[in-house]
Amino acid sequence: MKKTQIVIYYAILLFMFNCAPKSNLIYMGDADDIATQASVKNSSQIIQPGDQLGIWITAEEMEAVAPFNQNLIQLENINNTAPSSNQIQRTSTGQIPTYIVKTDHTITFPVIGKISTEGKTLEMFEQELTQSLTKYIYNPVVSLRTLNYKITVLGEVNKPGTYTIVDNQSNLLSALGLAGDLTKYGLRDNILVVRNENGKISKNRVDITRSDFINSPYYYMKQNDVIYVSANETVGRQSRLNPNASLYLSMASIIVTILALVFRN
């Protein structure tokens, strides 16, 4: 009788573990796909309030574009400004007027006035601005880029999400800090960074436990970078355990007890 109880009990346990959802067993296997999809999505990101847009206008006759390239101010001497102010700034990469998108999704552009950015990508807004400038300039060329940029941090971090970076020297460690640092389950020696430059996606895994990782080309963050922190083996083992394990154990105990009473009689 006792042997029969043991066999039944272990049979139920085997069933319990085999019923673990297979989707949980590929926790690390799909990390590359998740990060790549996020990178592609970021590359076509809609302009948002708080974005700093650097806009430079050129044409065959540069005198004609002078009214549209005004008020070049040293960015180093200006603190970060709230989106509602639309203050013009200059980046450290050269003299270029910078417009901060207001909370109502607009910027105020010289001569033209208020322009809406709502629901538009950089490419869409550049085309629209070019079209508007043809009323004043012959064959205008608009150079537009985001001077602050967005990165996405996913996986085993305390606050996964997309973050806006205003410091051009932001690095991998500061990005992880924005996301609340790694959880205790995060792999520190296998952090995936996915980069999308000019439509070309590259991937690299970084070991932040090594001091020489600061020499990696992925140490400093770039526009639309995606960081994915994979889980360690502890999470892998937990994912193989059915979430209803405690329920199954209780059921197994009840069944074994009932069978013991039946066979005893």
PyMOL commands that set and color helices and strands:
alter all, ss='L'
color gray80, all
select helices_A, chain A and resi 2-18+22-26+31-43+62-68+75-77+122-133+172-178+211-215+233-239+245-264
alter helices_A, ss='H'
color red, helices_A
select strands_A, chain A and resi 52-58+89-91+94-100+106-109+113-116+141-146+149-155+161-165+186-197+200-206+226-231
alter strands_A, ss='S'
color yellow, strands_A
deselect
rebuild
show_as cartoon
